[in-house]
Amino acid sequence: MQDSLFPRLLRHLRLKPDTPAAAEALPLWDEALALARPTTWREQLPIGDFLREFAPHAAQSRDLARTLVGCTSVVLLAATLGEGVERRAGERFASGRPFAGYVLDRMGSFLVEQAMKELHAGVRSGQATRGGRATRRYSPGYGDFPLEAQAHFLRLAGPALQGLGLTAGFALVPAKTVTAVCGLAD
């Protein structure tokens, strides 16, 4: 995985290959990969059930309604890395190594986004095989879909997303966690 993703990671970090910063990032990448515990979850609901389960947040979002036009069901998506990368990044910051802390933190964000992209690609591919289409991902906190909707993901996923929590402001813990919805249409 390192060989195929590392060049993309360097672009994500805005580091040029063959520089001292890229050389310092390489062992941090190995460390991030070793610490990451990616877990994904998905659940498909008929659109009516989705609106009921995510009430009132989904129904109040005009942006989400536009995304789901023509959809008969919704797939709930979640990806998390666990707390390892996040914790190690904090340790590096605390020990006076801000570059290492920052890079590890950004690597965690990159890895969780890669996990979510792969999960969404699987949904899109499966729907295309059946002659349908899947919408783009739409996450709580984006547009007018409130962060409060995160609580619905945790409630519905139950033990599948064990270890996840919410802050008082509805941010997910661990922070390297992403949730989204994706509509399915025939």
C-alpha positions as a Markdown table, in Angstrom:
| # | Residue | x | y | z |
|---|---|---|---|---|
| 1 | Met | 0.0 | 0.0 | 0.0 |
| 2 | Gln | 2.9 | 2.4 | 0.8 |
| 3 | Asp | 4.3 | 2.3 | -2.7 |
| 4 | Ser | 1.1 | 3.1 | -4.5 |
| 5 | Leu | -0.2 | 5.8 | -2.0 |
| 6 | Phe | 3.0 | 7.5 | -1.0 |
| 7 | Pro | 3.3 | 9.7 | -4.1 |
| 8 | Arg | -0.3 | 10.8 | -3.7 |
| 9 | Leu | 0.3 | 11.4 | 0.0 |
| 10 | Leu | 3.2 | 13.7 | -0.8 |
| 11 | Arg | 1.0 | 15.7 | -3.1 |
| 12 | His | -1.6 | 15.8 | -0.4 |
| 13 | Leu | 1.0 | 17.1 | 2.1 |
| 14 | Arg | 2.4 | 19.5 | -0.6 |
| 15 | Leu | 5.8 | 17.9 | -0.2 |
| 16 | Lys | 8.1 | 17.5 | -3.2 |
| 17 | Pro | 9.8 | 14.1 | -3.7 |
| 18 | Asp | 13.5 | 14.0 | -3.1 |
| 19 | Thr | 13.5 | 16.7 | -0.5 |
| 20 | Pro | 14.5 | 16.4 | 3.2 |
| 21 | Ala | 10.9 | 16.9 | 4.2 |
| 22 | Ala | 9.8 | 14.0 | 2.0 |
| 23 | Ala | 12.6 | 11.8 | 3.4 |
| 24 | Glu | 11.4 | 12.6 | 6.9 |
| 25 | Ala | 7.8 | 11.8 | 6.0 |
| 26 | Leu | 8.7 | 8.3 | 4.7 |
| 27 | Pro | 9.3 | 6.7 | 8.2 |
| 28 | Leu | 6.3 | 8.6 | 9.5 |
| 29 | Trp | 4.2 | 7.0 | 6.7 |
| 30 | Asp | 5.3 | 3.6 | 7.8 |
| 31 | Glu | 4.4 | 4.5 | 11.3 |
| 32 | Ala | 0.9 | 5.8 | 10.3 |
| 33 | Leu | 0.2 | 2.6 | 8.4 |
| 34 | Ala | 1.2 | 0.5 | 11.3 |
| 35 | Leu | -0.9 | 2.5 | 13.8 |
| 36 | Ala | -4.0 | 2.8 | 11.6 |
| 37 | Arg | -6.9 | 0.4 | 12.3 |
| 38 | Pro | -9.3 | 1.1 | 9.5 |
| 39 | Thr | -12.9 | 0.1 | 10.0 |
| 40 | Thr | -15.7 | 0.7 | 7.6 |
| 41 | Trp | -19.4 | 0.3 | 7.8 |
| 42 | Arg | -22.3 | 0.7 | 5.5 |
| 43 | Glu | -26.0 | 0.2 | 5.7 |
| 44 | Gln | -28.7 | 0.7 | 3.1 |
| 45 | Leu | -32.1 | 2.1 | 4.0 |
| 46 | Pro | -35.2 | 2.8 | 1.9 |
| 47 | Ile | -35.5 | 6.6 | 1.6 |
| 48 | Gly | -38.5 | 6.8 | 3.9 |
| 49 | Asp | -36.7 | 4.9 | 6.6 |
| 50 | Phe | -33.7 | 7.1 | 6.2 |
| 51 | Leu | -35.8 | 10.3 | 6.6 |
| 52 | Arg | -37.5 | 8.8 | 9.6 |
| 53 | Glu | -34.2 | 7.6 | 11.3 |
| 54 | Phe | -32.4 | 10.9 | 10.6 |
| 55 | Ala | -35.4 | 13.1 | 11.6 |
| 56 | Pro | -35.5 | 16.0 | 11.7 |
| 57 | His | -32.0 | 16.7 | 10.3 |
| 58 | Ala | -32.3 | 15.0 | 6.9 |
| 59 | Ala | -35.7 | 16.5 | 6.1 |
| 60 | Gln | -34.6 | 20.0 | 7.0 |
| 61 | Ser | -31.6 | 19.9 | 4.6 |
| 62 | Arg | -32.4 | 21.4 | 1.2 |
| 63 | Asp | -28.9 | 20.5 | 0.0 |
| 64 | Leu | -29.3 | 16.9 | 1.0 |
| 65 | Ala | -32.7 | 16.8 | -0.6 |
| 66 | Arg | -31.2 | 18.0 | -3.9 |
| 67 | Thr | -28.5 | 15.3 | -3.7 |
| 68 | Leu | -31.2 | 12.6 | -3.2 |
| 69 | Val | -33.6 | 13.6 | -6.0 |
| 70 | Gly | -34.8 | 10.5 | -7.7 |
| 71 | Cys | -33.2 | 8.1 | -5.2 |
| 72 | Thr | -35.2 | 5.2 | -3.7 |
| 73 | Ser | -32.7 | 4.3 | -1.0 |
| 74 | Val | -29.8 | 5.8 | 0.9 |
| 75 | Val | -26.5 | 4.1 | 1.9 |
| 76 | Leu | -25.0 | 5.2 | 5.2 |
| 77 | Leu | -21.2 | 5.1 | 5.1 |
| 78 | Ala | -18.6 | 5.4 | 7.9 |
| 79 | Ala | -14.9 | 5.0 | 8.0 |
| 80 | Thr | -12.6 | 5.3 | 11.0 |
| 81 | Leu | -8.9 | 4.8 | 11.7 |
| 82 | Gly | -9.2 | 4.3 | 15.4 |
| 83 | Glu | -7.2 | 6.5 | 17.7 |
| 84 | Gly | -3.6 | 5.3 | 17.1 |
| 85 | Val | -2.4 | 7.8 | 14.5 |
| 86 | Glu | -4.2 | 10.7 | 16.3 |
| 87 | Arg | -2.6 | 9.8 | 19.6 |
| 88 | Arg | 0.9 | 9.4 | 18.2 |
| 89 | Ala | 0.5 | 12.8 | 16.4 |
| 90 | Gly | -0.4 | 14.4 | 19.7 |
| 91 | Glu | 2.6 | 12.8 | 21.4 |
| 92 | Arg | 4.9 | 14.2 | 18.7 |
| 93 | Phe | 3.5 | 17.7 | 19.2 |
| 94 | Ala | 3.8 | 17.4 | 23.0 |
| 95 | Ser | 7.5 | 16.2 | 22.7 |
| 96 | Gly | 8.5 | 19.3 | 20.6 |
| 97 | Arg | 8.4 | 17.6 | 17.2 |
| 98 | Pro | 5.7 | 19.7 | 15.5 |
| 99 | Phe | 6.6 | 18.6 | 11.9 |
| 100 | Ala | 6.2 | 15.0 | 12.8 |
| 101 | Gly | 3.0 | 15.7 | 14.7 |
| 102 | Tyr | 1.5 | 17.7 | 11.9 |
| 103 | Val | 2.5 | 15.2 | 9.2 |
| 104 | Leu | 1.2 | 12.2 | 11.2 |
| 105 | Asp | -2.1 | 14.1 | 11.7 |
| 106 | Arg | -2.4 | 14.8 | 8.0 |
| 107 | Met | -1.5 | 11.2 | 7.1 |
| 108 | Gly | -4.4 | 10.1 | 9.3 |
| 109 | Ser | -6.8 | 12.4 | 7.5 |
| 110 | Phe | -5.5 | 11.1 | 4.2 |
| 111 | Leu | -5.9 | 7.4 | 5.2 |
| 112 | Val | -9.4 | 7.8 | 6.5 |
| 113 | Glu | -10.4 | 9.7 | 3.4 |
| 114 | Gln | -8.9 | 6.9 | 1.3 |
| 115 | Ala | -10.9 | 4.3 | 3.2 |
| 116 | Met | -14.1 | 6.4 | 2.6 |
| 117 | Lys | -13.3 | 6.8 | -1.1 |
| 118 | Glu | -12.9 | 3.0 | -1.4 |
| 119 | Leu | -16.1 | 2.3 | 0.4 |
| 120 | His | -18.0 | 4.8 | -1.8 |
| 121 | Ala | -16.4 | 3.4 | -4.9 |
| 122 | Gly | -17.7 | 0.0 | -4.0 |
| 123 | Val | -21.2 | 1.3 | -3.6 |
| 124 | Arg | -21.0 | 3.1 | -6.9 |
| 125 | Ser | -19.6 | 0.1 | -8.7 |
| 126 | Gly | -22.3 | -2.2 | -7.3 |
| 127 | Gln | -25.1 | 0.2 | -8.3 |
| 128 | Ala | -23.7 | 0.6 | -11.8 |
| 129 | Thr | -23.5 | -3.2 | -12.2 |
| 130 | Arg | -27.3 | -3.2 | -11.5 |
| 131 | Gly | -27.9 | -0.4 | -14.1 |
| 132 | Gly | -28.4 | 2.3 | -11.5 |
| 133 | Arg | -26.5 | 5.2 | -10.2 |
| 134 | Ala | -25.1 | 6.4 | -6.8 |
| 135 | Thr | -24.9 | 10.0 | -5.8 |
| 136 | Arg | -21.9 | 11.8 | -4.5 |
| 137 | Arg | -21.2 | 11.5 | -0.8 |
| 138 | Tyr | -22.8 | 14.0 | 1.5 |
| 139 | Ser | -21.6 | 14.3 | 5.1 |
| 140 | Pro | -23.1 | 15.9 | 8.2 |
| 141 | Gly | -21.6 | 19.3 | 8.7 |
| 142 | Tyr | -21.5 | 20.0 | 4.9 |
| 143 | Gly | -23.9 | 22.6 | 3.6 |
| 144 | Asp | -27.1 | 22.7 | 5.7 |
| 145 | Phe | -26.9 | 19.0 | 6.8 |
| 146 | Pro | -26.2 | 19.6 | 10.5 |
| 147 | Leu | -23.4 | 17.9 | 12.5 |
| 148 | Glu | -26.1 | 16.7 | 14.9 |
| 149 | Ala | -26.8 | 14.0 | 12.3 |
| 150 | Gln | -23.6 | 12.2 | 13.5 |
| 151 | Ala | -25.6 | 10.9 | 16.4 |
| 152 | His | -27.9 | 9.0 | 14.1 |
| 153 | Phe | -24.9 | 7.2 | 12.5 |
| 154 | Leu | -23.6 | 6.0 | 15.9 |
| 155 | Arg | -27.1 | 4.9 | 17.0 |
| 156 | Leu | -27.7 | 2.9 | 13.8 |
| 157 | Ala | -24.2 | 1.4 | 13.5 |
| 158 | Gly | -24.2 | 0.3 | 17.2 |
| 159 | Pro | -21.5 | -2.3 | 17.9 |
| 160 | Ala | -20.1 | -2.1 | 14.3 |
| 161 | Leu | -18.6 | 1.3 | 15.1 |
| 162 | Gln | -17.7 | 0.4 | 18.7 |
| 163 | Gly | -15.3 | 2.8 | 20.3 |
| 164 | Leu | -16.7 | 5.9 | 18.5 |
| 165 | Gly | -18.2 | 8.8 | 20.4 |
| 166 | Leu | -19.3 | 12.4 | 20.0 |
| 167 | Thr | -18.2 | 15.6 | 21.6 |
| 168 | Ala | -20.7 | 18.1 | 22.9 |
| 169 | Gly | -20.4 | 19.8 | 19.5 |
| 170 | Phe | -21.1 | 16.6 | 17.6 |
| 171 | Ala | -17.6 | 16.1 | 16.3 |
| 172 | Leu | -16.7 | 12.4 | 16.1 |
| 173 | Val | -14.1 | 10.8 | 18.4 |
| 174 | Pro | -11.6 | 9.6 | 17.3 |
| 175 | Ala | -11.3 | 12.6 | 15.0 |
| 176 | Lys | -10.0 | 10.4 | 12.1 |
| 177 | Thr | -13.6 | 9.3 | 11.4 |
| 178 | Val | -15.8 | 10.2 | 8.5 |
| 179 | Thr | -19.5 | 9.6 | 7.9 |
| 180 | Ala | -21.6 | 10.3 | 4.8 |
| 181 | Val | -24.8 | 9.4 | 3.0 |
| 182 | Cys | -25.1 | 8.4 | -0.6 |
| 183 | Gly | -28.3 | 8.1 | -2.6 |
| 184 | Leu | -29.1 | 5.2 | -4.9 |
| 185 | Ala | -31.4 | 5.5 | -7.9 |
| 186 | Asp | -32.4 | 2.9 | -10.5 |
